Amino acid sequence: MVATRLRLLSLLTAAVVVFGACSNAAAPSGSAAAGGSAAARTCAGTGADGSKADFQIPDVEAGKFNVAMVLIGPHNDNGWSQAHYEGLQYVCDHVPDAHVAYIELVPEGADSEQVFRSLSRKGFNFIIGTSFGYMDPMAAVAEEFPDITYLHLTGYKSNNKNFGNFFGAMEDFKYLAGMLAGSRAKKDGNPKIGYMATFPIPEELRLGNAIMLGVKQTCPECTMDIRFINTWHDPVKERDAAASLFDAGADVVFTGADTPAVADVAQEKSKWAVTYDHPNSCTVERCLTAPYWIWGPEYARIAEQVKAKTYKAGYEYFDGDSKAMGLVGFMDGQTVTKGVSDLPEADVTKVKDTLAKILAGTFGRFDVFAGPIKDTTGKEILAAGAKLEQSDLDQFPPGAPGNECKTCMYWWGDGITVPLPDLSS
């Protein structure tokens, strides 16, 4: 499997924090903000540190609906893990009688399997794993504990019993950000884009291709360079890779990683960055925009189903009309950034109009990846009028047994200047 081949070990140390004692007997009044913070929180935080070798596993609360989340990074990274952590807070606030806990900085692979098994032995009712490399470990543990529900993010497997898969069409919003980046690069007279990708997995190729397809909408002559950094969360590596892309000539650099490091480097070099995952990642002047996640309502919806024993484990993939994703500067109550404010009005209008269609459910991932599409060698990937299928978006060839892909996500779109990653190792 991809996760086994890649041996994704992102971090060398692990710390544990318990966020718990959620004592709400009913959901508090008032709606939560993006990411799930609420005006009247009933969750009292407690904390404990784990050693480098051993994970401290939180306890369940008797009589409560116990939810545990496993994070690849720190819960306050202003990125991927913080977005999920705030989604867990939303569950705490909005699902009656919920008790929630999280464990952060858990490496993918054997360590995560140990954590999933330990949480299961503790008796958690619902366990969420938030990184691609947790897929096979979580799948194995789910078979051992058929009465516990497991939800995995970003992968492509499900046992259709108690192990479900869940993700959203972030490619819709990367496509929009690509349109902005192309417009910015064209206006600056420097038609070069950079993409700092994490691991060579289908998700990162899918998002990179979505960016490039968006860029071509506003800058047909633009090209894109790519660097794989083989980590989800490493501010030093992220800074170095961003600097490398800028120094190689990129005007705008995207990140697929977890921290705002790319924006800090853009600020230093008077270039432009597109950050990811959380609005807090895009606060410096040289941040163009950020596609971000709003996990809370989706997590609460699934948690309620698990609690009521009506959840059907399978593969769920939501589009922008779920309102679970956003684009900094373009959502209700937001103001466009400095880097967007002087772009051609026609380009910004195109982004706004496409976003409105995404939020209305009339434009989605299969429209982003609609033919005609050519790869970077000029080969036709999709003919005019053809569209990819879900299995094509998620997988390298040949795909999982029973869910094989036809086109598959192992190609670079027209304008990308690097070779495909080698999958043989």
CORTA-V923592 format. One line per field, one symbol per residue. phi: phi as a letter, one per 30 degrees, with the letter a starting at -180 (. if undefined). A space follows every 50 residues. Layout:
BEGIN
phi: ???
END
This chain:
BEGIN
phi: .eddddhdcdbcbbbbbccaidcdcadddjdddejjdbdcdcdcdbbacc ddcbcdcdcdcdicdcbbbccdbddcdibeddddedddedeedcceicbb bbbchcddjdddddddddddddjddbbcccbeddddeddddeddbdcccb bccicbcachbbbccbabddeeddddddddddddddddibdbcbbcdccd beedddddddedddeddcbeddbbcbbcchacbaedddddddddddddjd dbbcbccccdedddddddchcbbbdaibeddbbdddddaadbcbdeeddd ddedddddicdcdacbbccdddicbbbejbceiccddedcdcdeeddddd ddddddddddicbbdddeccddbcddcjdddbdeidbdcedddcbddcjd eibdccdicbacdejdccddddcdd
END
